[in-house]
């Protein structure tokens, strides 16, 4: 009786390891699209003129160089008045005229703002005299804008004026002479701001 054939497993080639011993993952899983490693070109920033009409004018007020800048948008006017790079207060003034407003009521007080203009502090308004001063300035500037619009024969100004202020602080002092000096300086500052904005609205002349 013949002995059964002994087919040893060693006669078959050993199974091939699909992964190299030094590679923990398949090359298919670790392949990276070369385009991912390619740096994306930086977007070029073009130097172009500001996309809205604007005017800027600088003049000294109380010895401080004061810059007024006006930017004109279709729905708003943005005007800033700054000293030494300061911009600490923002006010909003709707310039539309209510139907019940009588312009002749302000004709005898042209040095003061139009009575129908109502500024509103929107940022850094402060309290007391500081906020009151900002509101008076904002209302007077609004009056100037409307006045120049009428003088040029344009349509009634109905946009919103946004005004930003930044004045160098003068500190607090006491005494009658000091109060008189402060009143004089406040008048000079007010007249200087009104004159600066007026020249700006006239085109810097």
C-alpha positions as CSV (number, residue, x, y, z in Angstrom):
1,X,0.0,0.0,0.0
2,X,1.5,3.2,-1.1
3,X,2.0,5.9,1.4
4,X,-0.1,9.1,0.9
5,X,1.7,11.8,-0.7
6,X,2.9,14.4,1.7
7,X,2.4,17.9,0.1
8,X,4.3,20.2,2.4
9,X,3.2,23.8,2.6
10,X,6.8,24.7,2.2
11,X,6.6,23.6,-1.4
12,X,4.3,26.6,-2.1
13,X,5.8,30.1,-2.3
14,X,5.2,32.1,0.8
15,X,2.5,34.8,0.5
16,X,3.8,38.1,-0.5
17,X,3.4,40.9,2.0
18,X,1.6,43.7,0.1
19,X,3.2,46.4,2.3
20,X,6.9,47.0,2.6
21,X,8.0,46.5,6.1
22,X,9.3,50.1,6.3
23,X,6.0,51.6,5.1
24,X,3.2,51.7,7.6
25,X,0.5,52.8,5.1
26,X,-0.2,52.0,1.5
27,X,1.3,54.3,-1.0
28,X,-2.2,54.9,-2.4
29,X,-3.3,56.2,1.0
30,X,-0.3,58.4,1.5
31,X,0.0,59.8,-2.0
32,X,-0.5,63.6,-2.0
33,X,-1.7,65.7,-5.0
34,X,1.3,67.8,-5.9
35,X,-0.9,70.8,-6.5
36,X,-1.7,70.9,-2.8
37,X,1.9,71.5,-2.0
38,X,2.2,74.3,-4.6
39,X,1.9,77.7,-2.8
40,X,-1.1,79.8,-3.9
41,X,0.1,83.0,-5.4
42,X,-0.6,86.0,-3.2
43,X,-3.4,88.3,-4.4
44,X,-2.0,91.5,-5.8
45,X,-3.1,94.6,-4.0
46,X,-3.5,97.5,-6.4
47,X,-3.1,101.1,-5.4
48,X,-6.2,102.8,-6.7
49,X,-7.9,106.1,-5.9
50,X,-10.5,106.0,-3.1
51,X,-13.8,104.9,-4.6
52,X,-15.8,107.9,-3.4
53,X,-15.4,111.6,-3.8
54,X,-13.5,113.2,-0.9
55,X,-11.9,116.5,0.2
56,X,-9.4,117.2,2.9
57,X,-8.1,120.5,4.3
58,X,-5.7,121.3,7.2
59,X,-5.5,124.6,9.1
60,X,-4.3,125.6,12.6
61,X,-6.9,126.0,15.3
62,X,-5.6,127.2,18.7
63,X,-2.1,126.5,17.3
64,X,-3.0,122.8,16.7
65,X,-3.0,121.6,13.0
66,X,-6.6,120.6,12.4
67,X,-7.6,118.4,9.5
68,X,-11.1,118.2,8.1
69,X,-11.9,115.4,5.7
70,X,-15.2,114.9,3.9
71,X,-16.2,111.7,2.1
72,X,-19.4,111.7,0.0
73,X,-21.6,108.7,-0.4
74,X,-25.0,108.3,-2.0
75,X,-26.8,108.0,1.3
76,X,-24.4,109.6,3.8
77,X,-21.8,112.3,4.3
78,X,-18.8,111.4,6.5
79,X,-16.8,114.2,7.9
80,X,-14.0,114.0,10.4
81,X,-12.2,116.8,12.2
82,X,-9.0,115.7,13.9
83,X,-6.0,117.1,15.8
84,X,-2.9,115.1,16.5
85,X,-4.4,112.0,15.1
86,X,-7.3,112.0,17.7
87,X,-10.8,110.8,16.8
88,X,-12.8,110.3,19.9
89,X,-16.4,111.3,19.3
90,X,-19.0,110.4,16.6
91,X,-22.3,112.0,16.0
92,X,-25.1,111.4,13.5
93,X,-27.2,114.2,12.1
94,X,-30.2,113.5,9.7
95,X,-30.3,116.4,7.3
96,X,-33.8,116.0,5.9
97,X,-36.1,118.9,6.6
98,X,-39.4,118.2,8.2
99,X,-42.5,119.7,6.3
100,X,-43.4,121.9,9.3
101,X,-39.9,123.6,9.4
102,X,-39.9,127.4,8.7
103,X,-36.4,128.5,7.4
104,X,-37.1,132.1,8.4
105,X,-37.1,131.1,12.1
106,X,-33.4,130.6,11.9
107,X,-32.6,133.7,9.7
108,X,-31.8,135.9,12.7
109,X,-29.6,133.4,14.4
110,X,-27.5,132.3,11.4
111,X,-24.4,131.9,13.7
112,X,-26.2,129.1,15.4
113,X,-27.3,125.7,14.0
114,X,-30.6,125.2,12.4
115,X,-33.2,124.4,15.1
116,X,-34.6,121.4,13.3
117,X,-31.3,119.5,13.3
118,X,-31.0,116.9,16.1
119,X,-27.6,115.3,16.4
120,X,-27.3,112.0,18.2
121,X,-24.1,110.7,19.8
122,X,-23.3,107.2,18.4
123,X,-19.8,106.7,19.8
124,X,-17.7,108.4,22.6
125,X,-20.2,111.2,23.1
126,X,-19.2,111.7,26.7
127,X,-21.2,113.6,29.3
128,X,-21.9,117.2,30.2
129,X,-20.0,120.0,28.4
130,X,-18.0,117.7,26.1
131,X,-21.1,116.1,24.6
132,X,-22.9,119.4,24.4
133,X,-20.0,120.9,22.5
134,X,-19.9,118.0,20.1
135,X,-23.7,118.2,19.4
136,X,-23.5,121.9,18.8
137,X,-20.6,121.5,16.4
138,X,-22.4,118.6,14.6
139,X,-25.6,120.6,14.2
140,X,-23.7,123.7,12.9
141,X,-21.8,121.6,10.4
142,X,-25.1,120.1,9.3
143,X,-26.5,123.6,8.8
144,X,-23.4,124.5,6.7
145,X,-23.9,121.5,4.5
146,X,-27.5,122.4,3.8
147,X,-26.7,126.0,3.3
148,X,-24.0,125.3,0.7
149,X,-26.3,122.9,-1.1
150,X,-29.0,125.6,-1.3
151,X,-26.4,128.2,-2.5
152,X,-25.3,125.9,-5.3
153,X,-28.9,125.4,-6.4
154,X,-29.0,121.7,-5.6
155,X,-31.8,119.6,-4.4
156,X,-32.7,119.6,-0.7
157,X,-30.1,117.7,1.2
158,X,-31.7,114.6,2.8
159,X,-28.7,112.4,3.5
160,X,-27.4,111.6,7.0
161,X,-24.3,113.4,8.1
162,X,-21.9,111.4,10.3
163,X,-19.3,113.6,12.0
164,X,-16.3,112.5,13.9
165,X,-14.3,114.9,16.2
166,X,-10.9,114.6,17.9
167,X,-9.6,117.7,19.7
168,X,-6.5,118.0,21.9
169,X,-7.5,118.3,25.5
170,X,-6.7,121.5,27.4
171,X,-7.0,120.2,31.0
172,X,-9.0,121.7,33.8
173,X,-8.0,124.9,35.6
174,X,-9.9,127.2,38.0
175,X,-10.2,130.9,38.6
176,X,-12.1,133.8,37.0
177,X,-9.3,134.7,34.7
178,X,-9.0,131.2,33.6
179,X,-12.7,130.9,32.9
180,X,-12.6,134.0,30.7
181,X,-9.6,132.6,28.9
182,X,-11.4,129.3,28.4
183,X,-14.5,131.1,27.0
184,X,-12.3,133.0,24.6
185,X,-10.6,129.8,23.5
186,X,-13.9,128.0,23.0
187,X,-15.2,130.8,20.8
188,X,-12.0,130.8,18.8
189,X,-12.2,127.0,18.4
190,X,-15.8,127.1,17.4
191,X,-15.1,129.9,14.8
192,X,-12.1,128.0,13.6
193,X,-14.0,124.8,13.1
194,X,-16.9,126.5,11.3
195,X,-14.5,128.4,9.1
196,X,-12.5,125.2,8.3
197,X,-15.6,123.3,7.3
198,X,-16.9,126.2,5.3
199,X,-13.7,126.4,3.3
200,X,-13.8,122.6,2.8
201,X,-17.3,122.7,1.5
202,X,-16.3,125.5,-0.9
203,X,-13.6,123.2,-2.3
204,X,-10.7,124.3,-0.1
205,X,-10.7,127.9,-1.3
